[in-house]
Amino acid sequence: MSQKLQRLWATKNKNDEWWSSFVTSPLAIAGNFVVVDWKWLTPNLLTLFSFMTAIAATVLIVIGGQIEFFVAAVLIHVSHVMDCMDGQMARYRKIASRWGGFFDKMTDQVQVSLWFGAIGYAGFVQTGSIAPILLAFTGVAFYSLRGYIKYATIYIEMCDDKDYIEKSAVEVSEIDNKNRDTAGLRHGLRANLCWLASQQRKLLNFDEGVFIFMLSVALVFNAITPMLCVFATSQIFYGVARSFQRGRQLHRNELRQIMTTTEK
């Protein structure tokens, strides 16, 4: 196995959902194997290309038609592959930046909203019912709530504990190192199969990578409304569950501090 491929594989995000982890991310590694040494191609430029491709897919969905839907499904996948490539390239070159991370996260959120807004409109055109639009809006709203709750929790914890980010970074690093030590290109078939089995819980993680799979299936097989029902239901569940989980976490941390103060 070439050293270049091993270095690229090490840049793979270990916390990706199942579609990204097993499909999109390996494709991104293959793409980076070809282009990662092209000096003119930067991670931020890849992010821009990914976003432009996502907009093109959105336009095709709004136009409608089976051919347009199929091409849009392909473009959505191309956009997501490039979205994986930008982070891998930045880590490979050791040039990851705060601006690059912000640009990547911002475009991710916008394109998810565009895709589901467009497919909600396409469902309305097909059925004459406003239900697809309401389902798309509900799904995007609760998906956004998941992100908001996460960062609101981080902000509140930071206000209370200035070392919170550092402590969290240590925990994440320990988890990544554990995953890296149990699977990968240097490990045998059995070790990788065991790791693969442990990752199957990601089948139920309805995040951006899973959206790519859902959107593609809906567009290719013209199953827009059923997909939007799954999308809205999953995001309501995770939005409510994450809100309860983060609220309970904050409450327990605060209660623990109160008890500690009382004991003193």
Stockholm file with secondary structure:
# STOCKHOLM 1.0

chainA/1-264         MSQKLQRLWATKNKNDEWWSSFVTSPLAIAGNFVVVDWKWLTPNLLTLFSFMTAIAATVLIVIGGQIEFFVAAVLIHVSHVMDCMDGQMARYRKIASRWGGFFDKMTDQVQVSLWFGAIGYAGFVQTGSIAPILLAFTGVAFYSLRGYIKYATIYIEMCDDKDYIEKSAVEVSEIDNKNRDTAGLRHGLRANLCWLASQQRKLLNFDEGVFIFMLSVALVFNAITPMLCVFATSQIFYGVARSFQRGRQLHRNELRQIMTTTEK
#=GR chainA/1-264 SS CCHHHHHHHHTSCTTCCHHIIIIIHHHHHHHHHHHTTCTTCCHHHHHHHHHHHHHHHHHHHHHCCHHHHHHHHHHHHHHHHHHHHHHHHHHHHTCCCHHHHHHHHHHHHHHHHHHHHHHHHHHHHHHSCSHHHHHHHHHHHHHHHHHHHHHHHHHHHHHHCTTHHHHHHHHHHHHHHHHHHHSSTTSCHHHHHHHHHHGGGGGGCCSHHHHHHHHHHHHHTTCHHHHHHHHHHHHHHHHHHHHHHHHHHHHHHHHHHHHHHHHC
#=GC SS_cons         CCHHHHHHHHTSCTTCCHHIIIIIHHHHHHHHHHHTTCTTCCHHHHHHHHHHHHHHHHHHHHHCCHHHHHHHHHHHHHHHHHHHHHHHHHHHHTCCCHHHHHHHHHHHHHHHHHHHHHHHHHHHHHHSCSHHHHHHHHHHHHHHHHHHHHHHHHHHHHHHCTTHHHHHHHHHHHHHHHHHHHSSTTSCHHHHHHHHHHGGGGGGCCSHHHHHHHHHHHHHTTCHHHHHHHHHHHHHHHHHHHHHHHHHHHHHHHHHHHHHHHHC
//
